[in-house]
Amino acid sequence: MQVVVRDNNVDQALKVLKKKMQREGIFREMKLRRSYEKPSERRAREKAEALRRARKLERKRLEREGF
């Protein structure tokens, strides 16, 4: 990942870098890797995330169709 610093504006470059890292999911990945996660906990978390995504997509689909 690369960010260009323009006019010695490091604060702006850091802001852009953080936004890129957030979009890529790096912060989330670091948080998950901070401590060990049992395989059963990992499966449960992934299943819950998938359900959340599916419900969100269904809500958006219904909203688009006007229900």
Gaussian input, Z-matrix of N, CA and C with variables (Angstrom, degrees):
# hf/3-21g

backbone

0 1
 N
 C     1     B1
 C     2     B2     1     A1
 N     3     B3     2     A2     1     D1
 C     4     B4     3     A3     2     D2
 C     5     B5     4     A4     3     D3
 N     6     B6     5     A5     4     D4
 C     7     B7     6     A6     5     D5
 C     8     B8     7     A7     6     D6
 N     9     B9     8     A8     7     D7
 C    10    B10     9     A9     8     D8
 C    11    B11    10    A10     9     D9
 N    12    B12    11    A11    10    D10
 C    13    B13    12    A12    11    D11
 C    14    B14    13    A13    12    D12
 N    15    B15    14    A14    13    D13
 C    16    B16    15    A15    14    D14
 C    17    B17    16    A16    15    D15
 N    18    B18    17    A17    16    D16
 C    19    B19    18    A18    17    D17
 C    20    B20    19    A19    18    D18
 N    21    B21    20    A20    19    D19
 C    22    B22    21    A21    20    D20
 C    23    B23    22    A22    21    D21
 N    24    B24    23    A23    22    D22
 C    25    B25    24    A24    23    D23
 C    26    B26    25    A25    24    D24
 N    27    B27    26    A26    25    D25
 C    28    B28    27    A27    26    D26
 C    29    B29    28    A28    27    D27
 N    30    B30    29    A29    28    D28
 C    31    B31    30    A30    29    D29
 C    32    B32    31    A31    30    D30
 N    33    B33    32    A32    31    D31
 C    34    B34    33    A33    32    D32
 C    35    B35    34    A34    33    D33
 N    36    B36    35    A35    34    D34
 C    37    B37    36    A36    35    D35
 C    38    B38    37    A37    36    D36
 N    39    B39    38    A38    37    D37
 C    40    B40    39    A39    38    D38
 C    41    B41    40    A40    39    D39
 N    42    B42    41    A41    40    D40
 C    43    B43    42    A42    41    D41
 C    44    B44    43    A43    42    D42
 N    45    B45    44    A44    43    D43
 C    46    B46    45    A45    44    D44
 C    47    B47    46    A46    45    D45
 N    48    B48    47    A47    46    D46
 C    49    B49    48    A48    47    D47
 C    50    B50    49    A49    48    D48
 N    51    B51    50    A50    49    D49
 C    52    B52    51    A51    50    D50
 C    53    B53    52    A52    51    D51
 N    54    B54    53    A53    52    D52
 C    55    B55    54    A54    53    D53
 C    56    B56    55    A55    54    D54
 N    57    B57    56    A56    55    D55
 C    58    B58    57    A57    56    D56
 C    59    B59    58    A58    57    D57
 N    60    B60    59    A59    58    D58
 C    61    B61    60    A60    59    D59
 C    62    B62    61    A61    60    D60
 N    63    B63    62    A62    61    D61
 C    64    B64    63    A63    62    D62
 C    65    B65    64    A64    63    D63
 N    66    B66    65    A65    64    D64
 C    67    B67    66    A66    65    D65
 C    68    B68    67    A67    66    D66
 N    69    B69    68    A68    67    D67
 C    70    B70    69    A69    68    D68
 C    71    B71    70    A70    69    D69
 N    72    B72    71    A71    70    D70
 C    73    B73    72    A72    71    D71
 C    74    B74    73    A73    72    D72
 N    75    B75    74    A74    73    D73
 C    76    B76    75    A75    74    D74
 C    77    B77    76    A76    75    D75
 N    78    B78    77    A77    76    D76
 C    79    B79    78    A78    77    D77
 C    80    B80    79    A79    78    D78
 N    81    B81    80    A80    79    D79
 C    82    B82    81    A81    80    D80
 C    83    B83    82    A82    81    D81
 N    84    B84    83    A83    82    D82
 C    85    B85    84    A84    83    D83
 C    86    B86    85    A85    84    D84
 N    87    B87    86    A86    85    D85
 C    88    B88    87    A87    86    D86
 C    89    B89    88    A88    87    D87
 N    90    B90    89    A89    88    D88
 C    91    B91    90    A90    89    D89
 C    92    B92    91    A91    90    D90
 N    93    B93    92    A92    91    D91
 C    94    B94    93    A93    92    D92
 C    95    B95    94    A94    93    D93
 N    96    B96    95    A95    94    D94
 C    97    B97    96    A96    95    D95
 C    98    B98    97    A97    96    D96
 N    99    B99    98    A98    97    D97
 C   100   B100    99    A99    98    D98
 C   101   B101   100   A100    99    D99
 N   102   B102   101   A101   100   D100
 C   103   B103   102   A102   101   D101
 C   104   B104   103   A103   102   D102
 N   105   B105   104   A104   103   D103
 C   106   B106   105   A105   104   D104
 C   107   B107   106   A106   105   D105
 N   108   B108   107   A107   106   D106
 C   109   B109   108   A108   107   D107
 C   110   B110   109   A109   108   D108
 N   111   B111   110   A110   109   D109
 C   112   B112   111   A111   110   D110
 C   113   B113   112   A112   111   D111
 N   114   B114   113   A113   112   D112
 C   115   B115   114   A114   113   D113
 C   116   B116   115   A115   114   D114
 N   117   B117   116   A116   115   D115
 C   118   B118   117   A117   116   D116
 C   119   B119   118   A118   117   D117
 N   120   B120   119   A119   118   D118
 C   121   B121   120   A120   119   D119
 C   122   B122   121   A121   120   D120
 N   123   B123   122   A122   121   D121
 C   124   B124   123   A123   122   D122
 C   125   B125   124   A124   123   D123
 N   126   B126   125   A125   124   D124
 C   127   B127   126   A126   125   D125
 C   128   B128   127   A127   126   D126
 N   129   B129   128   A128   127   D127
 C   130   B130   129   A129   128   D128
 C   131   B131   130   A130   129   D129
 N   132   B132   131   A131   130   D130
 C   133   B133   132   A132   131   D131
 C   134   B134   133   A133   132   D132
 N   135   B135   134   A134   133   D133
 C   136   B136   135   A135   134   D134
 C   137   B137   136   A136   135   D135
 N   138   B138   137   A137   136   D136
 C   139   B139   138   A138   137   D137
 C   140   B140   139   A139   138   D138
 N   141   B141   140   A140   139   D139
 C   142   B142   141   A141   140   D140
 C   143   B143   142   A142   141   D141
 N   144   B144   143   A143   142   D142
 C   145   B145   144   A144   143   D143
 C   146   B146   145   A145   144   D144
 N   147   B147   146   A146   145   D145
 C   148   B148   147   A147   146   D146
 C   149   B149   148   A148   147   D147
 N   150   B150   149   A149   148   D148
 C   151   B151   150   A150   149   D149
 C   152   B152   151   A151   150   D150
 N   153   B153   152   A152   151   D151
 C   154   B154   153   A153   152   D152
 C   155   B155   154   A154   153   D153
 N   156   B156   155   A155   154   D154
 C   157   B157   156   A156   155   D155
 C   158   B158   157   A157   156   D156
 N   159   B159   158   A158   157   D157
 C   160   B160   159   A159   158   D158
 C   161   B161   160   A160   159   D159
 N   162   B162   161   A161   160   D160
 C   163   B163   162   A162   161   D161
 C   164   B164   163   A163   162   D162
 N   165   B165   164   A164   163   D163
 C   166   B166   165   A165   164   D164
 C   167   B167   166   A166   165   D165
 N   168   B168   167   A167   166   D166
 C   169   B169   168   A168   167   D167
 C   170   B170   169   A169   168   D168
 N   171   B171   170   A170   169   D169
 C   172   B172   171   A171   170   D170
 C   173   B173   172   A172   171   D171
 N   174   B174   173   A173   172   D172
 C   175   B175   174   A174   173   D173
 C   176   B176   175   A175   174   D174
 N   177   B177   176   A176   175   D175
 C   178   B178   177   A177   176   D176
 C   179   B179   178   A178   177   D177
 N   180   B180   179   A179   178   D178
 C   181   B181   180   A180   179   D179
 C   182   B182   181   A181   180   D180
 N   183   B183   182   A182   181   D181
 C   184   B184   183   A183   182   D182
 C   185   B185   184   A184   183   D183
 N   186   B186   185   A185   184   D184
 C   187   B187   186   A186   185   D185
 C   188   B188   187   A187   186   D186
 N   189   B189   188   A188   187   D187
 C   190   B190   189   A189   188   D188
 C   191   B191   190   A190   189   D189
 N   192   B192   191   A191   190   D190
 C   193   B193   192   A192   191   D191
 C   194   B194   193   A193   192   D192
 N   195   B195   194   A194   193   D193
 C   196   B196   195   A195   194   D194
 C   197   B197   196   A196   195   D195
 N   198   B198   197   A197   196   D196
 C   199   B199   198   A198   197   D197
 C   200   B200   199   A199   198   D198

   B1=1.4366
   B2=1.5244
   B3=1.3250
   B4=1.4439
   B5=1.5212
   B6=1.3502
   B7=1.4569
   B8=1.5214
   B9=1.3107
   B10=1.4600
   B11=1.5292
   B12=1.3327
   B13=1.4624
   B14=1.5215
   B15=1.3231
   B16=1.4615
   B17=1.5232
   B18=1.2976
   B19=1.4732
   B20=1.5239
   B21=1.3271
   B22=1.4676
   B23=1.5262
   B24=1.3191
   B25=1.4608
   B26=1.5330
   B27=1.3350
   B28=1.4645
   B29=1.5236
   B30=1.3301
   B31=1.4661
   B32=1.5258
   B33=1.3174
   B34=1.4717
   B35=1.5289
   B36=1.3430
   B37=1.4621
   B38=1.5256
   B39=1.3306
   B40=1.4673
   B41=1.5251
   B42=1.3184
   B43=1.4646
   B44=1.5318
   B45=1.3225
   B46=1.4692
   B47=1.5304
   B48=1.3414
   B49=1.4637
   B50=1.5207
   B51=1.3258
   B52=1.4654
   B53=1.5281
   B54=1.3297
   B55=1.4596
   B56=1.5319
   B57=1.3514
   B58=1.4641
   B59=1.5276
   B60=1.3331
   B61=1.4638
   B62=1.5266
   B63=1.3202
   B64=1.4594
   B65=1.5200
   B66=1.3423
   B67=1.4637
   B68=1.5226
   B69=1.3208
   B70=1.4651
   B71=1.5245
   B72=1.3325
   B73=1.4568
   B74=1.5189
   B75=1.3144
   B76=1.4609
   B77=1.5232
   B78=1.3411
   B79=1.4569
   B80=1.5265
   B81=1.3109
   B82=1.4654
   B83=1.5254
   B84=1.3227
   B85=1.4641
   B86=1.5259
   B87=1.3302
   B88=1.4651
   B89=1.5224
   B90=1.3115
   B91=1.4628
   B92=1.5285
   B93=1.3259
   B94=1.4639
   B95=1.5219
   B96=1.3154
   B97=1.4618
   B98=1.5241
   B99=1.3186
   B100=1.4529
   B101=1.5259
   B102=1.3205
   B103=1.4608
   B104=1.5294
   B105=1.3308
   B106=1.4531
   B107=1.5189
   B108=1.3177
   B109=1.4607
   B110=1.5228
   B111=1.3188
   B112=1.4597
   B113=1.5288
   B114=1.3333
   B115=1.4750
   B116=1.5316
   B117=1.3273
   B118=1.4685
   B119=1.5279
   B120=1.3419
   B121=1.4634
   B122=1.5213
   B123=1.3277
   B124=1.4626
   B125=1.5294
   B126=1.3332
   B127=1.4697
   B128=1.5254
   B129=1.3376
   B130=1.4642
   B131=1.5303
   B132=1.3271
   B133=1.4607
   B134=1.5244
   B135=1.3315
   B136=1.4621
   B137=1.5182
   B138=1.3387
   B139=1.4636
   B140=1.5303
   B141=1.3303
   B142=1.4641
   B143=1.5300
   B144=1.3269
   B145=1.4610
   B146=1.5237
   B147=1.3178
   B148=1.4596
   B149=1.5262
   B150=1.3403
   B151=1.4646
   B152=1.5227
   B153=1.3363
   B154=1.4604
   B155=1.5245
   B156=1.3336
   B157=1.4737
   B158=1.5243
   B159=1.3339
   B160=1.4589
   B161=1.5309
   B162=1.3311
   B163=1.4647
   B164=1.5290
   B165=1.3244
   B166=1.4615
   B167=1.5345
   B168=1.3428
   B169=1.4682
   B170=1.5230
   B171=1.3352
   B172=1.4631
   B173=1.5335
   B174=1.3401
   B175=1.4678
   B176=1.5227
   B177=1.3314
   B178=1.4635
   B179=1.5199
   B180=1.3367
   B181=1.4669
   B182=1.5370
   B183=1.3369
   B184=1.4661
   B185=1.5278
   B186=1.3179
   B187=1.4660
   B188=1.5199
   B189=1.3312
   B190=1.4640
   B191=1.5248
   B192=1.3316
   B193=1.4518
   B194=1.5278
   B195=1.3264
   B196=1.4582
   B197=1.5101
   B198=1.3236
   B199=1.4727
   B200=1.4886
   A1=107.51
   A2=115.81
   A3=119.58
   A4=109.72
   A5=114.98
   A6=121.38
   A7=107.88
   A8=116.13
   A9=121.28
   A10=108.59
   A11=116.35
   A12=121.95
   A13=107.67
   A14=115.88
   A15=120.89
   A16=110.04
   A17=117.53
   A18=124.15
   A19=112.40
   A20=117.50
   A21=123.15
   A22=112.91
   A23=117.44
   A24=122.17
   A25=108.89
   A26=114.77
   A27=120.62
   A28=110.97
   A29=117.09
   A30=120.26
   A31=111.45
   A32=116.25
   A33=120.44
   A34=110.31
   A35=116.89
   A36=120.73
   A37=110.73
   A38=117.27
   A39=120.62
   A40=110.96
   A41=115.78
   A42=120.61
   A43=110.36
   A44=115.92
   A45=121.04
   A46=110.13
   A47=116.27
   A48=120.42
   A49=111.44
   A50=116.53
   A51=120.38
   A52=111.24
   A53=116.06
   A54=120.02
   A55=110.58
   A56=116.17
   A57=120.24
   A58=110.73
   A59=116.38
   A60=120.76
   A61=110.56
   A62=117.15
   A63=121.18
   A64=110.20
   A65=116.55
   A66=121.03
   A67=111.66
   A68=116.93
   A69=121.44
   A70=112.18
   A71=117.59
   A72=120.76
   A73=113.65
   A74=117.47
   A75=121.11
   A76=111.08
   A77=117.49
   A78=120.39
   A79=110.66
   A80=115.69
   A81=121.20
   A82=110.31
   A83=115.28
   A84=121.03
   A85=110.87
   A86=116.96
   A87=120.17
   A88=110.87
   A89=116.81
   A90=121.17
   A91=110.18
   A92=116.80
   A93=120.37
   A94=111.76
   A95=117.42
   A96=121.25
   A97=113.52
   A98=117.28
   A99=121.27
   A100=111.89
   A101=116.09
   A102=119.76
   A103=108.80
   A104=115.32
   A105=120.67
   A106=110.50
   A107=115.38
   A108=121.33
   A109=108.03
   A110=115.40
   A111=119.08
   A112=109.74
   A113=116.72
   A114=119.20
   A115=112.84
   A116=117.37
   A117=119.49
   A118=110.57
   A119=117.01
   A120=120.57
   A121=110.50
   A122=116.21
   A123=121.14
   A124=110.60
   A125=115.88
   A126=119.45
   A127=111.04
   A128=116.54
   A129=120.44
   A130=110.41
   A131=117.56
   A132=121.33
   A133=110.78
   A134=116.39
   A135=120.09
   A136=111.51
   A137=116.82
   A138=120.76
   A139=110.43
   A140=115.89
   A141=120.29
   A142=110.46
   A143=117.32
   A144=120.63
   A145=110.81
   A146=116.83
   A147=120.44
   A148=110.73
   A149=116.51
   A150=120.16
   A151=111.05
   A152=115.56
   A153=120.31
   A154=110.71
   A155=115.87
   A156=119.84
   A157=110.88
   A158=117.15
   A159=121.09
   A160=110.89
   A161=116.48
   A162=119.93
   A163=111.00
   A164=115.50
   A165=120.00
   A166=110.34
   A167=116.51
   A168=120.43
   A169=111.05
   A170=116.92
   A171=121.29
   A172=110.53
   A173=116.55
   A174=120.48
   A175=110.62
   A176=116.63
   A177=120.32
   A178=111.02
   A179=116.98
   A180=120.64
   A181=109.83
   A182=115.73
   A183=119.42
   A184=111.23
   A185=116.41
   A186=120.49
   A187=110.84
   A188=115.91
   A189=121.13
   A190=110.88
   A191=116.69
   A192=120.03
   A193=112.13
   A194=117.45
   A195=120.77
   A196=115.26
   A197=117.51
   A198=119.89
   A199=112.46
   D1=138.69
   D2=-173.98
   D3=-138.56
   D4=138.21
   D5=177.76
   D6=-131.08
   D7=134.88
   D8=-179.48
   D9=-91.72
   D10=131.05
   D11=176.22
   D12=-93.06
   D13=119.25
   D14=-178.08
   D15=-108.44
   D16=135.27
   D17=177.45
   D18=54.24
   D19=37.80
   D20=-179.47
   D21=55.26
   D22=28.47
   D23=-179.64
   D24=-93.49
   D25=81.86
   D26=-176.47
   D27=-70.08
   D28=-35.82
   D29=-179.72
   D30=-59.88
   D31=-44.32
   D32=178.98
   D33=-64.86
   D34=-39.95
   D35=179.38
   D36=-64.67
   D37=-39.64
   D38=177.24
   D39=-63.76
   D40=-40.23
   D41=178.88
   D42=-61.13
   D43=-44.52
   D44=179.41
   D45=-64.70
   D46=-42.69
   D47=179.55
   D48=-61.48
   D49=-45.13
   D50=179.56
   D51=-61.71
   D52=-39.81
   D53=179.64
   D54=-64.47
   D55=-41.86
   D56=178.41
   D57=-63.93
   D58=-43.43
   D59=179.79
   D60=-63.90
   D61=-38.38
   D62=178.53
   D63=-63.16
   D64=-44.79
   D65=179.82
   D66=-62.67
   D67=-37.99
   D68=-178.62
   D69=-76.66
   D70=-15.13
   D71=-179.98
   D72=83.26
   D73=21.41
   D74=-177.58
   D75=-69.76
   D76=-40.97
   D77=-179.98
   D78=-62.36
   D79=-41.13
   D80=179.73
   D81=-64.24
   D82=-42.73
   D83=178.62
   D84=-62.47
   D85=-42.86
   D86=178.76
   D87=-62.54
   D88=-40.39
   D89=179.75
   D90=-63.57
   D91=-41.78
   D92=-179.65
   D93=-67.80
   D94=-34.03
   D95=-177.18
   D96=-84.75
   D97=-3.86
   D98=-178.34
   D99=-61.16
   D100=-35.87
   D101=179.10
   D102=-138.06
   D103=162.56
   D104=-178.06
   D105=-68.91
   D106=140.08
   D107=177.37
   D108=-121.03
   D109=122.40
   D110=-179.86
   D111=-61.96
   D112=148.52
   D113=179.98
   D114=-56.42
   D115=-37.44
   D116=179.64
   D117=-66.95
   D118=-38.43
   D119=177.38
   D120=-66.24
   D121=-38.25
   D122=179.38
   D123=-63.27
   D124=-45.19
   D125=178.67
   D126=-61.75
   D127=-43.07
   D128=-179.79
   D129=-63.66
   D130=-42.34
   D131=179.69
   D132=-64.23
   D133=-45.66
   D134=-179.64
   D135=-64.01
   D136=-37.61
   D137=178.39
   D138=-65.45
   D139=-42.37
   D140=178.96
   D141=-64.84
   D142=-40.41
   D143=177.93
   D144=-63.42
   D145=-41.20
   D146=179.66
   D147=-64.05
   D148=-41.21
   D149=177.78
   D150=-62.90
   D151=-42.45
   D152=178.93
   D153=-60.69
   D154=-44.99
   D155=179.19
   D156=-62.67
   D157=-43.46
   D158=-178.30
   D159=-63.54
   D160=-43.22
   D161=179.45
   D162=-64.21
   D163=-40.22
   D164=-179.91
   D165=-63.88
   D166=-44.83
   D167=178.20
   D168=-61.87
   D169=-40.64
   D170=179.51
   D171=-64.67
   D172=-42.76
   D173=177.26
   D174=-59.78
   D175=-45.34
   D176=-179.67
   D177=-64.65
   D178=-39.17
   D179=-179.69
   D180=-64.28
   D181=-45.23
   D182=179.94
   D183=-65.08
   D184=-37.77
   D185=178.71
   D186=-64.35
   D187=-40.53
   D188=179.24
   D189=-64.95
   D190=-37.03
   D191=-178.08
   D192=-80.60
   D193=-11.34
   D194=174.94
   D195=89.69
   D196=31.14
   D197=178.40
   D198=-92.09

